[in-house]
Structures are given as structure tokens and as C-alpha cells.
Amino acid sequence: MLAETTRPAPVRDAAPRLGFLRSWDTAIIAAVLLSIAVAAATVAGFASPRNTGFLLIDLIPILLLALPMTLIILTGEIDLSVASVAGFISCVFGALWSAGMSLELIVPLCLVLGAVSGAVNGVLVSVLGLPSLAVTIGTLALYRGLAFVVLGDQAVTSFPRAITSGLQAKIGATGIPVWIIPVIILAIIFGVVLHFTGFGRSLFAIGYSEEAARFAGIRVAQTKFWLFIVSGAVAALVGVWWTLRYGSARGDNATGLELSVIAAVLLGGVSIFGGKGNLPGVIAGVVLLGILRNALQLARVPEDTLSMLTGGLLILAVVAPNAIAWSRTLSRTKQSS
């Protein structure tokens, strides 16, 4: 009887186990934790409850705009007009308030007007087939111009202090603003829709290949149209928030905010070409951008440098994920050869 031969135990490749270390999501979360630790240790006042409250309040408009922006970029489109819509709605809000209208009526009217503004983008992109980059650059200028048409160079500041100060209410002595809770709930809703519904999966399909998505029965144009409407409505919500947060309605409100939003979304791992990304990564990108700006402001870094930081992170967010993907592809190629 021949001796029973034993097979050598398979050698497990360490690459799959370590693959997560090369993922962009892991890198961005690690960067968030590292930036918190470094800022808390080196920047005076960063870790105080008071500064935590200001940091989270400043994150609210960026996070709100990043939610629909994530969905739009996943489909391969972009909306550069969100900050201008917010500024336009802020001016409309101020004009209606000056005319004696109540907040209970102004807020829903502003949200509807924001949705209409988004629908203009949606028609031009999804119905007429125009590129969203060109369309939203145009409407960026259009809505910002309309903001100054509504109020000119004046500002409306006669909002009740009880309302404006209420937006800064904190949860006990934690420094955490109360209004971050509904924003988190809204983020959870967007996350569930994106990652756990057929509609969310269709966005990834559209971004990966519009032609294949159409063959699969996905209504590409209709989907994009509604995404732009949602983006406009959320931008209007940000316009209302911005006005009451700072107690001022003026034409330059939220100027430049679109760059911070896009930088945060791309920094969170969403591909500028569409079809790839996730909402938790985007939230981490928003937090990282907010932490860096807050820490540098406390360190009295000039505003021009902060703008350079946003631009640099925007470039990094485009280049780095592709470099990591290339590295992983090269590693797999070497293993198979």
C-alpha cells in the first residue's frame, strides 16, 4: 500500500488581506483621524467645545450640498451652480422678509424656487443633451446675477435674533449644534437611497455606461432631471440656512462654496468620471476639509492660503484615487504573471 501523500498547505497571498490599506476610503478616514490628533495637539483652542460647535456649524452647508452633488457626479455629471442658487435664494428670502411675508410662507416658497432653478439645469442637461459642465457654469453666473438684481448691493439684516441665535443652539455643554441632527438624518436617508435601493444602483450604472443603462431599462434622462431638481432644492435650503445663520441676506452669500463641495466629494473617493464612490467616504471628505480649514483659521493662516488648500485638495482628490487604482492593478498584474 502506497504511503499517503499529503498536499502542502496553500500559501495565502497577503495582498488581498492588505488590499484595504491601499483603498482610498481607508486613506481618507486615516487622514481625518490624523488631522484631528495633530490639530488638537498643536492648535490652541481646536479641541474646545466652543470650537467644535463652530466647526460642525460650518460643515452643515457643505455637507448638505455634498449629498445631491454625490449623486449627480456618480452619474457622470456635475452641478457648479449650487452656491449661486443658494445666494440667489438668500436674496429672495431677504426681499420677501422685507416685504412683510412670514417665515412659514417664505421658506417653502424658497424651496420651490430652488427646485425650479435646479429644473432649469435639468432640462438643459437631460432634455436638450447639453454638457452639465457648460450648462452649470452658465447658470452659476445667471443665478449670481439674479441675486444682485433682487437686492442689488444692499443687505437685509432685520431678522429676529431669537431665530438667528436658535440656529446656534447646542446640545448641553458638548458644543454640538442641535441642527447637526436633522442634517445627519438627511445624510442617512441619502445613504440608504444610494446604497440600498434600485434607484441608487441605477446611478452607478448610468455613470459606468449610459448606453448600457438604457439597454437595462433605466430612464437616464428622467433620472438626471430629478437629481438636478433635488440639488436645486437642497441649495435653496442652504440659502435659507446661510441667511439665518449669519443674519444677513446679500448677493455674495455662499460665494465660492461650490469648490469646497466638489473638493469634498472628490476627496471622499467619488470618481469625477462617474460610476464609482460612496457616501460615507464623501462625509469623511467633508469632515477632513472642514477640520483643515478650521485648524488653519485658528492658526491665523491667510484666507488666500485657505483657497489654495481647497484647490490643492481638489487636484489631489482627482489624481490620488487614480494613482491608487493604478497601483492595485499593477500589483494584480504582477501576481498573475
SULZIVEN-V963085 format. One line per field, one symbol per residue. ss: DSSP state (H for helix, E for strand, - for the rest). psi: psi as a letter, one per 40 degrees, with the letter a starting at -180 (. if undefined). burial: 1 if it has 9 or more other C-alpha atoms within 8 Angstrom, else 0. A space follows every 10 residues. Layout:
ss=???
psi=???
burial=???
This chain:
ss=---------- ---HHHHHHH HH-HHHHHHH HHHHHHHHHH HH------HH HHHHHHHHHH HHHHHHHHHH HHHH------ -HHHHHHHHH HHHHHHHH-- --HHHHHHHH HHHHHHHHHH HHHHHHH--- -HHHHHHHHH HHHHHHHHHH H----E---- HHHHHH---E ------E--H HHHHHHHHHH HHHHHH-HHH HHHHHHHH-H HHHHH----H HHHHHHHHHH HHHHHHHHHH HHHHHH--E- ------HHHH HHHHHHH--- --------HH HHHHHHHHHH HHHHHHHH-- --HHHHHHHH HHHHHHHHHH HHHHHHHHHH HHHHHH-
psi=hihhihiihh hhhedddedd deiddddddd dddddddddd dehhedeidd dddddddddd dddddddddd ddddeeaige eddddddddd ddddddddee iidddddddd dddddddddd dddddddefi hddddddddd dddddddddd eaeiihefih ddddddeeii gbedehided dddddddddd ddddeeiddd ddddddddhd dddddeehgd dddddddddd dddddddddd dddddefhhi dehehedddd dddddddeeh heeiehiidd dddddddddd ddddddddef hidddddddd dddddddddd dddddddddd ddddde.
burial=0000000000 0000000010 0111111110 1100110111 0011011010 1110111111 1111111111 1111111111 1111111111 1111111000 1000011001 1111111110 1111110001 0110111011 1011011101 1000110010 0011101111 1000111111 0010001001 1111111001 1111111111 0111000001 0001111111 1111111111 1111101111 1011101111 1111111111 1101111110 1111111111 1111111100 1000010001 1011011100 1001000100 0000000
